[in-house]
Amino acid sequence: MFNLTKPLKAQKDEINYLRYIAMYQFSLKVASCLFPEDSTFFIQRSLTTNRIRNILTEDKKLFLVLRAQDNLFSITEISGQIIKNCTSPPSFRFIIKNEVAGFIREGRNAFCKFVINSDPSIRAGDEVLVVDEQDNLLAVGRAKVSGEEVKQYKRGLAVIVKRGIKNVYQDNSKGN
């Protein structure tokens, strides 16, 4: 946090740049949900490289992190909820048995044996959502195996959870 600039309002060309990254990483539909035309964002840049690192919401909460190593996004609770509402299951999701939902919500990793469904287009290393059987967002993280492999495995990690969602969102609006 100390090697970042103060949050500055993002310019239109910066938002377009971020929207293109989201299109590449997720899809056109998700990119338009994450970065709507009329939205305001703040960005923080690296002091050493001057590259964008954090994207903050209008009220300066962490929205997305632009990773230095691959120039792709790490999702947070806020952006994960937007992606979940913008897509229908199982897109971008690992669906976990309800019996382990509490552990995942606390930030513990998700194991293959508890995954009951997944998006077949997920590749190992992708940013994913971890949801329960009712499509409640439990956590966001990085897939260790592909969406196809997870269905075959009975052992091992499926998702390294980065952020567990401790508060349950009571949002029933879903995009298609």
Secondary structure per residue as TSV (DSSP state, phi and psi in degrees):
chain	resnum	aa	ss	phi	psi
A	1	M	-	360.0	-27.0
A	2	F	T	-77.1	-20.2
A	3	N	T	-99.4	26.7
A	4	L	B	-118.1	151.7
A	5	T	-	-72.6	168.1
A	6	K	-	-67.6	151.6
A	7	P	-	-62.4	128.3
A	8	L	E	-120.8	144.9
A	9	K	E	-61.7	131.1
A	10	A	-	-72.6	137.2
A	11	Q	-	-81.1	164.8
A	12	K	H	-59.9	-41.2
A	13	D	H	-68.2	-31.5
A	14	E	H	-69.2	-40.7
A	15	I	H	-65.7	-39.1
A	16	N	H	-62.4	-41.2
A	17	Y	H	-59.6	-46.1
A	18	L	H	-66.3	-36.5
A	19	R	H	-64.4	-39.4
A	20	Y	H	-65.3	-38.5
A	21	I	H	-63.6	-43.3
A	22	A	H	-64.3	-36.3
A	23	M	H	-62.4	-43.9
A	24	Y	H	-65.6	-47.5
A	25	Q	H	-74.6	-39.2
A	26	F	T	-112.8	-83.9
A	27	S	-	-174.3	169.2
A	28	L	H	-61.7	-42.4
A	29	K	H	-61.5	-47.3
A	30	V	H	-66.6	-39.9
A	31	A	H	-60.4	-40.2
A	32	S	H	-71.5	-26.8
A	33	C	H	-75.1	-40.7
A	34	L	H	-70.0	-39.4
A	35	F	S	-125.9	72.2
A	36	P	-	-64.0	155.8
A	37	E	T	-57.3	-37.9
A	38	D	T	-94.5	15.5
A	39	S	-	-90.0	157.9
A	40	T	-	-118.9	131.8
A	41	F	-	-131.9	158.0
A	42	F	E	-116.6	147.9
A	43	I	E	-125.1	151.4
A	44	Q	E	-119.5	137.2
A	45	R	E	-111.9	157.5
A	46	S	B	-70.5	135.2
A	47	L	T	-69.5	-30.1
A	48	T	T	-84.3	-39.3
A	49	T	T	-107.4	-13.5
A	50	N	-	63.8	20.0
A	51	R	-	-91.1	151.2
A	52	I	E	-64.9	132.9
A	53	R	E	-119.0	-49.1
A	54	N	E	-119.8	140.6
A	55	I	E	-113.6	126.0
A	56	L	E	-113.5	152.1
A	57	T	-	-73.4	178.3
A	58	E	T	-59.7	-33.1
A	59	D	T	-94.3	20.2
A	60	K	-	62.5	36.8
A	61	K	-	-96.2	147.5
A	62	L	E	-64.1	123.0
A	63	F	E	-105.6	-52.7
A	64	L	E	-144.8	154.2
A	65	V	E	-118.4	127.7
A	66	L	E	-93.1	108.5
A	67	R	-	-69.2	138.2
A	68	A	T	-70.1	-36.8
A	69	Q	T	-70.4	-31.4
A	70	D	T	-133.0	1.9
A	71	N	S	57.9	36.0
A	72	L	-	-118.0	166.7
A	73	F	E	-86.7	144.1
A	74	S	E	-102.3	130.6
A	75	I	E	-89.9	154.5
A	76	T	-	-115.6	-175.8
A	77	E	H	-59.3	-42.3
A	78	I	H	-67.2	-50.5
A	79	S	H	-68.6	-33.8
A	80	G	H	-61.7	-41.3
A	81	Q	H	-65.5	-38.6
A	82	I	H	-65.4	-44.2
A	83	I	H	-62.4	-42.3
A	84	K	H	-61.4	-45.1
A	85	N	H	-70.3	-24.4
A	86	C	H	-86.4	-18.4
A	87	T	S	-123.5	164.1
A	88	S	-	-106.2	151.2
A	89	P	T	-60.7	144.8
A	90	P	T	-98.7	22.4
A	91	S	T	-54.0	127.5
A	92	F	T	61.0	19.7
A	93	R	E	-124.9	150.0
A	94	F	E	-110.9	121.6
A	95	I	E	-96.0	123.2
A	96	I	E	-108.1	150.0
A	97	K	-	-60.5	142.1
A	98	N	G	-59.4	-29.1
A	99	E	G	-63.3	-22.4
A	100	V	G	-110.9	7.8
A	101	A	H	-57.6	-40.0
A	102	G	H	-62.1	-39.6
A	103	F	H	-66.5	-42.0
A	104	I	H	-65.6	-42.1
A	105	R	H	-60.4	-31.2
A	106	E	T	-75.2	-7.6
A	107	G	T	103.0	10.8
A	108	R	-	-81.5	153.0
A	109	N	-	-68.0	153.2
A	110	A	E	-97.8	132.2
A	111	F	E	-102.3	151.5
A	112	C	G	-56.2	-38.2
A	113	K	G	-66.9	-15.3
A	114	F	G	-99.5	-2.4
A	115	V	E	-83.0	124.1
A	116	I	E	-102.5	-17.9
A	117	N	E	-161.7	158.4
A	118	S	E	-158.6	162.0
A	119	D	-	-73.9	119.9
A	120	P	T	-65.8	-15.6
A	121	S	T	-86.6	-3.1
A	122	I	-	-68.5	134.4
A	123	R	-	-111.1	154.9
A	124	A	T	-57.3	132.7
A	125	G	T	98.0	-12.2
A	126	D	-	-72.7	151.1
A	127	E	E	-76.2	131.0
A	128	V	E	-135.7	163.3
A	129	L	E	-101.7	143.1
A	130	V	E	-113.1	119.8
A	131	V	E	-125.9	161.0
A	132	D	-	-89.2	-174.1
A	133	E	T	-66.1	-20.9
A	134	Q	T	-95.8	10.4
A	135	D	-	66.8	32.0
A	136	N	-	-84.9	132.2
A	137	L	E	-69.7	123.2
A	138	L	E	-102.3	-38.4
A	139	A	E	-165.4	166.3
A	140	V	E	-123.1	148.8
A	141	G	E	-171.7	-164.4
A	142	R	E	-117.9	128.5
A	143	A	E	-67.8	135.1
A	144	K	S	-93.2	-23.7
A	145	V	S	-133.1	164.9
A	146	S	-	-75.9	166.3
A	147	G	T	-64.5	-27.8
A	148	E	T	-79.6	-42.3
A	149	E	H	-63.9	-38.2
A	150	V	H	-59.8	-28.9
A	151	K	H	-72.6	-23.5
A	152	Q	H	-89.9	-28.9
A	153	Y	-	-83.4	143.8
A	154	K	S	-113.8	-3.6
A	155	R	S	-137.0	159.1
A	156	G	S	96.1	170.3
A	157	L	E	-77.4	138.1
A	158	A	E	-99.8	-45.2
A	159	V	E	-138.9	131.3
A	160	I	E	-86.9	110.3
A	161	V	E	-76.8	126.9
A	162	K	E	-92.9	-41.9
A	163	R	E	-140.8	118.5
A	164	G	E	-83.6	145.8
A	165	I	-	-96.2	99.2
A	166	K	-	-73.0	-38.6
A	167	N	S	-91.8	135.8
A	168	V	-	-82.2	124.7
A	169	Y	-	-78.8	129.2
A	170	Q	-	-100.9	68.5
A	171	D	-	-124.1	114.3
A	172	N	-	-99.0	1.8
A	173	S	-	-79.4	128.0
A	174	K	-	-132.0	137.6
A	175	G	-	-87.6	163.0
A	176	N	-	-125.4	360.0
